[in-house]
Amino acid sequence: MSFYQTLLEQTAAGRSTLTSAPLIGRALAGEVTLHEYVGFLGQAYHHVKHTVPLLMAVGSRLPEEKEWLREAVAEYIEEECGHQEWVLNDIATCGFDKEAARRQPPHPATELMVAYAYDMVQRVAPIGFFGMVHVLEGTSIALADRAAQKVGSTLGLPDGAFSYLRSHGALDVGHVAFFQQLMDRIDDPAEQRVIIHAANMFYRLYCAVFDAVLESPCTIPLAATARPAEARAGDETERYA
């Protein structure tokens, strides 16, 4: 069995738990609210903005014999640059203040997930970061496009409110194939164990982020000049007040 298949097999329980998260269920059932979607985007910004710095840290710590993997990390960096701005632009398209979203602190669950990622790279093993890649990109493949379509139709939002979800849903199809090739070149059992452990941890941590969005009402304020298509947000703001 290839290592990639082993990774899938040994993280199946975590993957099932994440895809069964209540917020994901609400999104796919057409029950998610505008504040819940914007709250999700707000937390996405706070972890997506760390992707490139984390990848840079990974690349700088890989040993010489992993030069082939460092080159792959460089490709990831080139593709991931600026994606946090896509998230903020989606927030703005929903009628909310993207600069306020930028300034707000992350939820503790998001902060913990990011902190674990840095700890994995800097203290444990840089190769463990690929456990996070497996979780985030695999989740995008399975859910991003479907969620974007359902949330868009439910809330009447324009396509421009889903640049983050839609781009990652399509982009990560190619990424997963690339990721599979990389993982199948990892033949050290110790490195394989680190990646599997990290992936299972990130499934738990990412699930906590989704749960936090439901538990903590979105506090990103409306933009000063909300467009007519976003007037619904004002109605929801009154309910949350």
Secondary structure, 3 states (H helix, E strand, C coil): CCHHHHHHHHCHHHHHHHHCCHHHHHHHCCCCCHHHHHHHHHHHHHHHCCHHHHHHHHHHHCCHHHHHHHHHHHHHHHHHCCHHHHHHHHHHHCCECHHHHHHCCCCHHHHHHHHHHHHHHHHHCHHHHHHHHHHHHHHHHHHHHHHHHHHHHHHCCCHHHHHHHHHHHHHHHHHHHHHHHHHCCCCCHHHHHHHHHHHHHHHHHHHHHHHHHHHCCCCCCECCCCCHHHHHHHHHHHHHC
